[in-house]
Amino acid sequence: MVFFEQSKWDGKTFLGGWTSLAGTTAVVSPASGERIGAYATGSAADIAAAADLAVNAQQLWATTSPEVRSAVLRRAAMLIEQNVGVLAQWLSDEAGSASGKAGFEAGLVAAEFHLASATALMPYGQLLRTGRPRLSMARRLPVGVVGIISPFNFPSILSARSIAPALALGNAVIIKPDPRTTITGGLFFAEVLEQAGLPVGLFSVVPGGADVGSALVDEPRVPVISFTGSTPAGRAIGARGGELLKRVHLELGGNNALVVLDDADVEAAASAGAWGSFLHQGQVCMTTGRHLVHESLYARYVDLLTEKALNIPVGAPASGAPLGPIIDAGQRDKVHSIVTDSVAAGARLTAGGAYDGLFYRPTVLADVSVNHRAFAEEIFGPVAPVTSFSTIDDLVQLVNSSKFGLSLSLLTGNAYRAFEIADRMPSGILHVNDQTVDDEAQAPFGGVGDSGTGARFGGHDANIEAFTETQWVTIQGEIAPYPF
């Protein structure tokens, strides 16, 4: 039997089983421009139908033994591992992922499900001290139904990191993946979880645009929303969630700084910087968006980074090129406008700045200042803006001039010195002597400022905090006496 056979799901979605809806949306490969499939397009009514299924199924799932829930997640992890090539191929076809990125992402997905299978068995509360003759404890209970809205850039891992722990902790899940990556961000997981034995109704995929996402946020039976995406969209979802008194977990954009201190190995730094800016065409929230280089190393660093950019192949993933296409024309045009506006404002283009179709060349912008768009905005494309600094105080001011605070990298010959400097630059993630892009299932992940609401992903503690409620419980042997 072929895993994830296209004839089974093409033109459908997963809503209590493989289901046709009123409309369909074609899936178009960004690399070839060809139609590679279709999915059923959902509506607000379909969100309500998914909530009906979820509420009914979740009540039994919450009382199911953690060993059973763990086994389902463990089987799902093994299915992903056995079919990692299938997922990687769809990531290349649908999301434009180069083969290396696609394989890396597929492996991360399996790790998330393995971790979740362990989360299901973790301690779920605390014994509390009390001044009265009773048992006092705090325990964590599932929230009920978790709504997930996931993005296009790493569609599988950024869906899996909410799907897996939410289910492991006794919740049902409704996901609205990005319309451009509904297969790898949603439908693939439906196949995995169905074959792993997840009870019907606990997982639904409702594809669509912003109207479907809004319906999911508004649905009164969904108390928690897990959103990964742009900062403007996150602000709107957070504001609406606040009105409805919902918990909203927001993992948003970044304009991450890679700092090259005066004692760094400049050749190694340029290699790290190229990876940080160009991996997956720069379409990563952790992408190195600002290269801040000490003035003593600046000219050499720009030369080395430029040479790397000029020699990185760009092409269809099937060709083996390490850089693939931008996700669509709208995103490509946004990237190009930031580049051209910055050059017009005084930045110096040393590589790239051109494209063929959706294939944008790796681009280096030197002499970038704080008033240039390339410094101030999240580009989400293969662009490396480089700025020099002279003193540590200048560096701190440059880093902190951005409202984003997701990932920070410091490259140096003295790691402890860098660690101390980093205390002056708030960031959700810090890497000393590595670039800004990294992820592990067991590590807390999240940003501060315009990058989101902190670490709500990664590791048992963050996942339990994200997808459960705390209940205080006291137990006494007999009814306590009162004076009334």
Phi and psi in degrees as a GROMACS rama.xvg file:
@    title "Ramachandran Plot"
@    xaxis  label "Phi"
@    yaxis  label "Psi"
@TYPE xy
-78.9898  128.397  VAL-2
-75.3983  135.628  PHE-3
57.5127  47.861  PHE-4
-60.8  126.36  GLU-5
-63.7008  -33.9116  GLN-6
-63.1636  -20.1488  SER-7
-75.2826  -36.4845  LYS-8
-116.797  -12.2816  TRP-9
-59.29  126.887  ASP-10
80.3058  8.0022  GLY-11
-126.757  178.917  LYS-12
-138.274  -175.624  THR-13
-115.392  109.141  PHE-14
-145.791  84.3207  LEU-15
75.0878  12.8766  GLY-16
136.722  176.476  GLY-17
-71.9563  120.576  TRP-18
-133.409  140.659  THR-19
-90.8813  144.561  SER-20
-120.284  -172.758  LEU-21
-64.6457  -34.481  ALA-22
-132.15  170.582  GLY-23
-133.572  157.141  THR-24
-126.912  132.667  THR-25
-75.6671  144.926  ALA-26
-101.722  122.429  VAL-27
-115.955  129.127  VAL-28
-69.4875  126.764  SER-29
-68.7569  -20.7954  PRO-30
-79.5905  -42.2889  ALA-31
-106.776  -19.0297  SER-32
76.5058  6.65319  GLY-33
-93.5438  151.083  GLU-34
-73.0628  125.58  ARG-35
-118.172  3.36637  ILE-36
164.43  -169.729  GLY-37
-156.688  160.703  ALA-38
-139.301  157.484  TYR-39
-74.4736  134.252  ALA-40
-91.9117  127.965  THR-41
-91.0115  -179.769  GLY-42
-147.226  177.956  SER-43
-59.9804  -36.2168  ALA-44
-63.7079  -33.6463  ALA-45
-72.1628  -31.6349  ASP-46
-61.4931  -44.5282  ILE-47
-62.4641  -39.8971  ALA-48
-65.0647  -40.8491  ALA-49
-63.668  -38.4393  ALA-50
-65.4163  -37.8886  ALA-51
-57.0998  -49.3132  ASP-52
-62.6521  -44.0129  LEU-53
-65.0055  -45.8443  ALA-54
-62.1433  -43.5439  VAL-55
-66.2043  -43.4929  ASN-56
-73.8942  -33.6868  ALA-57
-67.4864  -31.1608  GLN-58
-59.7864  -41.0347  GLN-59
-76.5842  -38.9425  LEU-60
-60.9909  -37.2534  TRP-61
-63.8629  -28.8079  ALA-62
-97.1701  -0.878331  THR-63
-70.4357  142.341  THR-64
-60.0283  144.206  SER-65
-60.2195  -28.1433  PRO-66
-63.4741  -38.6291  GLU-67
-69.0005  -44.7849  VAL-68
-62.1973  -42.199  ARG-69
-60.7026  -40.6365  SER-70
-64.0802  -38.4895  ALA-71
-62.7735  -46.1384  VAL-72
-66.8506  -34.3997  LEU-73
-67.8733  -41.7615  ARG-74
-63.5128  -38.6426  ARG-75
-61.863  -43.0186  ALA-76
-60.4598  -42.5547  ALA-77
-67.4173  -37.3064  MET-78
-62.648  -40.9745  LEU-79
-64.231  -43.9801  ILE-80
-61.3968  -39.9862  GLU-81
-69.2794  -22.7404  GLN-82
-123.602  30.9321  ASN-83
-61.8537  -30.7076  VAL-84
-67.68  -34.4081  GLY-85
-64.463  -48.1505  VAL-86
-63.8629  -44.1308  LEU-87
-60.554  -38.6803  ALA-88
-66.3837  -41.1323  GLN-89
-67.8942  -34.2269  TRP-90
-63.5239  -37.4561  LEU-91
-68.4991  -45.2676  SER-92
-70.8178  -43.9463  ASP-93
-89.8299  -41.0583  GLU-94
-101.095  -4.23012  ALA-95
73.1947  24.1531  GLY-96
-76.6925  132.547  SER-97
-63.6983  159.058  ALA-98
-60.1539  -39.3153  SER-99
-64.9035  -45.4125  GLY-100
-64.3438  -41.7204  LYS-101
-62.4287  -44.3428  ALA-102
-65.8124  -39.6473  GLY-103
-62.4712  -45.1251  PHE-104
-64.4996  -43.7775  GLU-105
-60.6857  -38.3561  ALA-106
-65.8317  -38.1126  GLY-107
-62.1998  -37.3851  LEU-108
-60.9962  -46.5748  VAL-109
-59.8883  -40.2194  ALA-110
-63.045  -37.4961  ALA-111
-62.2354  -40.0715  GLU-112
-72.9286  -35.682  PHE-113
-63.4246  -44.6982  HIS-114
-61.7279  -42.0944  LEU-115
-63.4129  -35.104  ALA-116
-63.4529  -30.4594  SER-117
-78.9864  -35.446  ALA-118
-58.3299  -36.0961  THR-119
-59.3195  -23.839  ALA-120
-104.185  4.67907  LEU-121
-73.9815  155.096  MET-122
-54.3415  142.037  PRO-123
-121.319  28.5172  TYR-124
178.492  -168.801  GLY-125
-139.496  145.864  GLN-126
-84.9687  130.586  LEU-127
-107.818  142.276  LEU-128
-70.2835  146.431  ARG-129
-147.562  149.039  THR-130
-87.5077  7.05305  GLY-131
-118.892  159.766  ARG-132
-77.8096  77.6126  PRO-133
-157.894  167.821  ARG-134
-91.7849  127.944  LEU-135
-124.962  129.386  SER-136
-149.613  159.813  MET-137
-115.778  130.364  ALA-138
-128.924  153.897  ARG-139
-100.713  130.229  ARG-140
-121.324  148.403  LEU-141
-59.9212  146.929  PRO-142
-73.5566  -26.0236  VAL-143
123.926  -88.6921  GLY-144
-123.075  129.401  VAL-145
-107.232  127.544  VAL-146
-98.2392  132.146  GLY-147
-121.634  131.504  ILE-148
-122.908  115.933  ILE-149
-118.3  158.379  SER-150
-97.0512  -176.061  PRO-151
-93.6269  -20.4716  PHE-152
-75.8458  -48.034  ASN-153
-122.951  69.2839  PHE-154
-63.3338  -33.5649  PRO-155
-77.5876  -49.9749  SER-156
-69.407  -34.7869  ILE-157
-78.0202  -11.0889  LEU-158
-90.427  -45.0936  SER-159
-61.0937  -35.4817  ALA-160
-69.397  -13.3265  ARG-161
-103.539  -40.317  SER-162
-57.739  -53.6462  ILE-163
-64.0371  -52.5317  ALA-164
-67.7438  -33.6427  PRO-165
-61.6399  -44.5383  ALA-166
-67.7051  -42.0082  LEU-167
-59.6901  -32.2206  ALA-168
-90.6825  9.65125  LEU-169
97.8055  14.2718  GLY-170
-99.5994  163.575  ASN-171
-96.8889  161.534  ALA-172
-133.839  134.29  VAL-173
-120.868  124.366  ILE-174
-117.92  137.857  ILE-175
-116.516  95.7505  LYS-176
-75.8394  165.831  PRO-177
-59.2252  138.429  ASP-178
-59.3381  -23.1102  PRO-179
-83.8851  -14.6937  ARG-180
-139.031  47.7588  THR-181
-70.1876  -29.1101  THR-182
-68.7791  -56.5011  ILE-183
-79.1828  -18.8018  THR-184
-95.5099  -7.2125  GLY-185
-149.412  -59.2957  GLY-186
-66.5298  -34.0513  LEU-187
-60.0583  -38.8817  PHE-188
-70.0932  -30.7267  PHE-189
-61.9923  -42.9492  ALA-190
-64.5648  -44.686  GLU-191
-59.8563  -49.9442  VAL-192
-71.6137  -33.5597  LEU-193
-63.613  -45.3842  GLU-194
-71.2262  -25.6843  GLN-195
-77.7096  -9.49234  ALA-196
94.5319  19.7847  GLY-197
-66.4431  130.667  LEU-198
-58.0743  148.046  PRO-199
-60.8222  139.23  VAL-200
97.0597  -16.8889  GLY-201
-79.2402  -18.6204  LEU-202
-137.913  122.719  PHE-203
-131.941  145.368  SER-204
-115.39  119.539  VAL-205
-119.602  95.7489  VAL-206
-75.2943  159.166  PRO-207
153.754  -171.593  GLY-208
-97.0142  -152.251  GLY-209
-63.1242  -29.8406  ALA-210
-65.4408  -37.5816  ASP-211
-71.0894  -40.0889  VAL-212
-61.0249  -41.1144  GLY-213
-64.0899  -39.6757  SER-214
-64.147  -36.7548  ALA-215
-66.2161  -43.1507  LEU-216
-63.983  -38.5141  VAL-217
-78.3983  -20.2158  ASP-218
-58.1063  118.233  GLU-219
-66.6861  -18.6324  PRO-220
-91.3916  8.45689  ARG-221
-115.443  96.2192  VAL-222
-81.3365  -15.7293  PRO-223
-129.749  131.597  VAL-224
-116.407  129.374  ILE-225
-111.384  111.399  SER-226
-119.704  132.916  PHE-227
-125.415  123.709  THR-228
171.385  -154.748  GLY-229
-73.6175  156.685  SER-230
-64.5852  -43.0578  THR-231
-59.613  -43.8531  PRO-232
-65.3374  -39.3694  ALA-233
-62.8663  -38.3169  GLY-234
-60.7468  -44.1882  ARG-235
-65.0408  -42.7582  ALA-236
-67.3289  -41.076  ILE-237
-63.0927  -40.9308  GLY-238
-64.8507  -43.5426  ALA-239
-67.709  -40.5042  ARG-240
-61.3829  -37.6604  GLY-241
-63.1048  -40.7629  GLY-242
-60.9894  -36.333  GLU-243
-92.2524  3.95338  LEU-244
57.4918  41.6022  LEU-245
-102.29  152.896  LYS-246
-82.9335  126.242  ARG-247
-124.486  119.291  VAL-248
-97.7365  121.437  HIS-249
-118.908  118.55  LEU-250
-116.512  108.482  GLU-251
-113.782  -150.599  LEU-252
-80.3804  -178.049  GLY-253
-153.356  153.535  GLY-254
-134.731  72.3515  ASN-255
-78.3673  138.156  ASN-256
-97.9065  132.733  ALA-257
-109.075  116.673  LEU-258
-101.473  128.016  VAL-259
-110.457  104.412  VAL-260
-77.2255  167.237  LEU-261
-66.4619  -17.2821  ASP-262
-103.789  14.8201  ASP-263
-78.6703  154.85  ALA-264
-75.5526  105.74  ASP-265
-67.3396  -33.6486  VAL-266
-65.8351  -45.8572  GLU-267
-64.7597  -36.6763  ALA-268
-63.9501  -41.4443  ALA-269
-65.5519  -36.6078  ALA-270
-64.227  -45.7968  SER-271
-62.7329  -40.8817  ALA-272
-64.9104  -38.2692  GLY-273
-64.1531  -44.346  ALA-274
-61.6769  -44.5037  TRP-275
-62.5989  -33.9525  GLY-276
-92.0734  -29.4118  SER-277
-105.335  -15.0539  PHE-278
-53.777  132.376  LEU-279
49.2065  42.108  HIS-280
59.8016  24.9045  GLN-281
74.3405  9.78557  GLY-282
-91.7058  60.5658  GLN-283
-139.099  135.811  VAL-284
-61.4653  -26.5921  CYS-285
-91.605  2.55934  MET-286
-49.7254  143.255  THR-287
-69.8304  106.285  THR-288
-96.2445  -16.6502  GLY-289
-142.39  122.756  ARG-290
-99.9639  110.771  HIS-291
-106.99  109.735  LEU-292
-120.353  133.213  VAL-293
-59.4411  142.646  HIS-294
-57.9066  -28.6667  GLU-295
-71.0225  -21.3383  SER-296
-112.001  -1.52861  LEU-297
-60.3539  -53.1295  TYR-298
-61.3738  -44.0728  ALA-299
-65.32  -41.1388  ARG-300
-62.3431  -45.0804  TYR-301
-60.5367  -43.2581  VAL-302
-61.075  -46.5888  ASP-303
-65.4561  -43.7294  LEU-304
-65.6238  -38.6068  LEU-305
-62.8323  -44.209  THR-306
-60.9599  -40.9814  GLU-307
-65.0838  -44.24  LYS-308
-61.6882  -39.1732  ALA-309
-68.8956  -18.114  LEU-310
-113.497  9.5278  ASN-311
-89.4882  120.249  ILE-312
-68.045  144.6  PRO-313
-125.99  131.99  VAL-314
178.154  -176.583  GLY-315
-60.5578  142.543  ALA-316
-53.9501  -34.0666  PRO-317
-63.5185  -21.4441  ALA-318
-78.8626  -12.3921  SER-319
89.2609  0.697021  GLY-320
-63.0251  139.809  ALA-321
-74.3765  -17.7803  PRO-322
-117.418  130.005  LEU-323
-105.645  -153.599  GLY-324
-85.6281  156.641  PRO-325
-67.1039  151.709  ILE-326
-61.5862  -37.6954  ILE-327
-160.144  174.465  ASP-328
-66.4646  -35.0642  ALA-329
-61.9302  -43.6284  GLY-330
-69.2208  -39.2066  GLN-331
-60.4492  -43.8721  ARG-332
-67.086  -34.3067  ASP-333
-63.9946  -45.5641  LYS-334
-57.6904  -47.4377  VAL-335
-66.5341  -35.6339  HIS-336
-66.8005  -36.9988  SER-337
-64.8409  -41.5604  ILE-338
-64.1789  -50.7013  VAL-339
-67.6688  -38.1602  THR-340
-64.5046  -38.5844  ASP-341
-69.0208  -40.1723  SER-342
-63.7829  -42.0833  VAL-343
-62.3023  -29.0327  ALA-344
-86.8487  -2.29633  ALA-345
124.763  -6.90931  GLY-346
-68.1988  153.338  ALA-347
-108.32  117.98  ARG-348
-81.4559  117.837  LEU-349
-110.505  -12.5809  THR-350
-160.392  148.263  ALA-351
75.527  -139.524  GLY-352
76.8555  15.866  GLY-353
-141.005  162.619  ALA-354
-149.689  160.206  TYR-355
-130.029  107.081  ASP-356
65.8095  -125.197  GLY-357
-95.5018  5.8048  LEU-358
-94.5214  105.777  PHE-359
-98.9989  130.823  TYR-360
-68.6776  144.058  ARG-361
-56.4921  130.183  PRO-362
-123.326  135.775  THR-363
-119.905  128.568  VAL-364
-116.005  116.04  LEU-365
-96.28  167.026  ALA-366
57.105  37.6451  ASP-367
-81.8821  133.91  VAL-368
-113.482  170.079  SER-369
-64.314  -20.8293  VAL-370
-90.208  0.36088  ASN-371
-83.9448  144.701  HIS-372
-58.4177  -36.2093  ARG-373
-65.0997  -23.1205  ALA-374
-87.2757  -40.2882  PHE-375
-85.7292  -26.3527  ALA-376
-109.754  155.563  GLU-377
-77.0116  119.404  GLU-378
-84.9407  -42.7822  ILE-379
58.9333  44.1193  PHE-380
-154.204  173.893  GLY-381
-79.9166  67.5996  PRO-382
-127.896  131.733  VAL-383
-117.079  98.1307  ALA-384
-82.4913  132.611  PRO-385
-119.912  131.209  VAL-386
-132.414  143.058  THR-387
-97.7062  156.916  SER-388
-139.811  160.583  PHE-389
-113.701  -42.6403  SER-390
-120.374  164.309  THR-391
-64.0796  -36.6122  ILE-392
-63.0606  -39.7873  ASP-393
-61.8805  -43.347  ASP-394
-60.4509  -48.6174  LEU-395
-59.1394  -40.9606  VAL-396
-64.7799  -40.996  GLN-397
-63.333  -48.1552  LEU-398
-61.3032  -46.5892  VAL-399
-79.2579  -3.13133  ASN-400
-71.8509  -16.0796  SER-401
-89.4142  142.278  SER-402
-80.4109  -11.9634  LYS-403
-79.3151  155.037  PHE-404
-155.264  59.9326  GLY-405
-95.0337  -65.6941  LEU-406
-131.851  138.739  SER-407
-131.486  134.531  LEU-408
-123.22  136.004  SER-409
-127.419  122.922  LEU-410
-108.123  128.094  LEU-411
-161.635  164.491  THR-412
-91.1157  -5.06698  GLY-413
-131.437  92.5506  ASN-414
-63.1333  -36.953  ALA-415
-70.9916  -34.7773  TYR-416
-61.3341  -44.6786  ARG-417
-63.0664  -40.5574  ALA-418
-59.9642  -40.0167  PHE-419
-68.2035  -42.0199  GLU-420
-61.3154  -38.0219  ILE-421
-61.6926  -24.0003  ALA-422
-61.4587  -19.4007  ASP-423
-90.2791  0.606002  ARG-424
-131.656  94.5018  MET-425
-59.9227  135.733  PRO-426
-162.712  144.649  SER-427
-70.8866  -27.0214  GLY-428
-133.023  136.831  ILE-429
-130.41  128.938  LEU-430
-124.712  120.235  HIS-431
-99.2738  122.428  VAL-432
64.7007  39.0838  ASN-433
-150.696  164.425  ASP-434
-81.2517  -176.076  GLN-435
-84.5577  -12.5366  THR-436
-100.884  115.925  VAL-437
-164.235  157.553  ASP-438
-163.163  138.808  ASP-439
-140.156  142.743  GLU-440
-58.6698  -34.0473  ALA-441
-89.7953  -0.172038  GLN-442
-101.408  139.309  ALA-443
-64.3317  140.739  PRO-444
-135.836  127.841  PHE-445
164.676  166.286  GLY-446
-124.551  176.762  GLY-447
-119.415  171.118  VAL-448
62.4758  -136.931  GLY-449
-72.2024  -1.21466  ASP-450
-88.9558  -3.92078  SER-451
135.501  -165.017  GLY-452
-107.443  31.8628  THR-453
91.4143  -175.531  GLY-454
-75.6056  104.1  ALA-455
-119.123  10.9996  ARG-456
-133.955  152.143  PHE-457
89.8236  123.375  GLY-458
81.2909  158.799  GLY-459
-62.7035  -45.1486  HIS-460
-62.2847  -48.2352  ASP-461
-63.6755  -41.3798  ALA-462
-68.7982  -40.3243  ASN-463
-64.6482  -41.5336  ILE-464
-61.8024  -39.3514  GLU-465
-71.9765  -38.0245  ALA-466
-118.654  18.6943  PHE-467
-136.102  164.289  THR-468
-109.475  152.934  GLU-469
-96.0834  130.734  THR-470
-121.885  130.608  GLN-471
-88.1594  131.258  TRP-472
-128.085  133.305  VAL-473
-124.795  145.756  THR-474
-134.618  127.952  ILE-475
-123.253  152.228  GLN-476
-68.9093  -28.1111  GLY-477
-150.716  165.774  GLU-478
-64.8065  130.804  ILE-479
-70.7757  142.554  ALA-480
-78.772  143.817  PRO-481
-133.866  154.645  TYR-482
-76.1847  -13.4719  PRO-483
